[in-house]
Each structure stands twice: as C-alpha cells, then as structure tokens.
Amino acid sequence: NFMLTQPHSVSESPGKTVTISCTRSSGSIDSNYVQWYQQRPGSSPTTLIYEDNERPSGVPDRFSGSIDSSSNSASLTISGLRTEDEADYYCQSYDSNIQVFGGGTKLTVL
Amino acid sequence: EVQLVESGGGLVQPGRSLRLSCTAAGLSFADYAINWARQAPGKGLEGVGVIGTNPLGATTEYAASVKGRFTISRDDSKSVAYLQLNSLKTEDTAVYFCSLLFQLMPRKPPVWGRGTLVAVSS
C-alpha cells in the first residue's frame, strides 16, 4: 500500500503559473499511471490529465502533467491562471487496480 | 454524448443495506472497467473498489475499509454496474461516484458520473 501526498493549498495570481506536486510514499511513481482531476464545489471530478501527461480533448493546453522519478512524484502545472481555475485538484494512481487519491489541493487564484 | 448516472442513494439506518446503480449511455460499456469512489462531506476522495471487464473475468477488488461489506457487480446487457452496500456504518456517509476506465488501446480519459449521496444515520 502507498499514499499520495499533495500540498493542502496553493495560491497564485491571475496570469501566473502554479505547480501542484503529488508524492508517492512507497513504490515507484512510474509503476502506475497518474491522473489529475479538477473538482469545483458541488460538482463531480473532471479529468484534466490521464496516463501521466495525456490531456483529454477540450482541456486547455494550459494544463500539463509530468512525472519525476528522482523525487518519486507527479506534478500538475497550470499556466496563464484564470479565476475559473479556482477549485480542488486531486492526483490519483492505482494500487491493485483500486484508485488511490491524494488528499487534494485547494487552488486559490487571487 | 457519453452519460454516466449514479442512482439509489438515500438515508438509511446503521446496519441496513443499499444498492447503488451506475448507468452508462453513449459508450461500449463492456470495454470499460468500473471504479467506485466516495467523498465524505467536506473531505477528499477515497477509492472504494473496482470491477474489471468480463473477458478478464470481471475481477473485483475492494478497499480495506469496505471489504466484506460492499460488493460490485455489472450487467453489460443493461450497461449498468452496481455497488451493494451491506452492514452500513455512519462513517460510510458520503457521495458515491462511479467512473469508467477504457480497457482497450488507445486509452481514453476516465469518465465520471455526478454521484449519489448515501447518508447513514439513526
């Protein structure tokens, strides 16, 4: 079993770039694909990134995902921040095919 | 258009049972593994379990917190998956989401439903 650790919150100004980290506690980060989800209050999660760095059609290229084996972590980078990006963001991987989620990061754009 | 709808949630007493449904439209349901996750009020997401596709034996896996109490099944002829919740506890109170993961290549992004609320209280 492993855990995924995210910062509880991050904040940045409109137009800037922010990176949210997701660190795997044990086992290699690249042994299972990582997904990233955005969740606005009262709504279900939507897929921003799947299979580490793939972006669904309709998701702006301001959103990108990456993996860093040296730090055993995944990252979500959002460039050109907009006020509508304010939301909770979750990373997710798999353990015996069951979804394992990070604790979520609240992004504030101010 | 792909649609995924969860249903069957409600208020239930501790120790009782409930069956949730996850109904899909607009996709080839049989080609998807189905994940169930939940989110307690004001908390983060928690994986509950998964069922694979029938050609692979429709294998199920469960989180330790629900193993032995929850059961996932699927009916590909109706494009529906089920989550049977037995021996419910107050800590099972959450919004339950299903999400579908395409099992063939090339992969597709996971699809999520809107969730259904389960409240366990006496």
HADDOCK unambig.tbl for C-alpha pairs under 7 A between the chains (distance, minus, plus):
assign (segid A and resid 43 and name CA) (segid B and resid 114 and name CA) 6.89 0.50 0.50
assign (segid A and resid 44 and name CA) (segid B and resid 113 and name CA) 6.88 0.50 0.50
assign (segid A and resid 44 and name CA) (segid B and resid 114 and name CA) 5.14 0.50 0.50
assign (segid A and resid 44 and name CA) (segid B and resid 115 and name CA) 6.76 0.50 0.50
assign (segid A and resid 45 and name CA) (segid B and resid 112 and name CA) 6.81 0.50 0.50
assign (segid A and resid 46 and name CA) (segid B and resid 112 and name CA) 6.78 0.50 0.50
assign (segid A and resid 47 and name CA) (segid B and resid 109 and name CA) 6.80 0.50 0.50
assign (segid A and resid 47 and name CA) (segid B and resid 110 and name CA) 6.54 0.50 0.50
assign (segid A and resid 50 and name CA) (segid B and resid 109 and name CA) 5.89 0.50 0.50
assign (segid A and resid 56 and name CA) (segid B and resid 109 and name CA) 6.09 0.50 0.50
assign (segid A and resid 97 and name CA) (segid B and resid 50 and name CA) 6.84 0.50 0.50
assign (segid A and resid 98 and name CA) (segid B and resid 47 and name CA) 6.17 0.50 0.50
assign (segid A and resid 98 and name CA) (segid B and resid 49 and name CA) 5.57 0.50 0.50
assign (segid A and resid 98 and name CA) (segid B and resid 50 and name CA) 5.94 0.50 0.50
assign (segid A and resid 98 and name CA) (segid B and resid 61 and name CA) 6.65 0.50 0.50
assign (segid A and resid 98 and name CA) (segid B and resid 62 and name CA) 6.95 0.50 0.50
assign (segid A and resid 99 and name CA) (segid B and resid 47 and name CA) 4.77 0.50 0.50
assign (segid A and resid 100 and name CA) (segid B and resid 46 and name CA) 6.93 0.50 0.50
assign (segid A and resid 100 and name CA) (segid B and resid 47 and name CA) 5.88 0.50 0.50
assign (segid A and resid 101 and name CA) (segid B and resid 45 and name CA) 6.26 0.50 0.50
assign (segid A and resid 101 and name CA) (segid B and resid 46 and name CA) 6.36 0.50 0.50
assign (segid A and resid 103 and name CA) (segid B and resid 44 and name CA) 5.66 0.50 0.50
assign (segid A and resid 104 and name CA) (segid B and resid 44 and name CA) 6.26 0.50 0.50
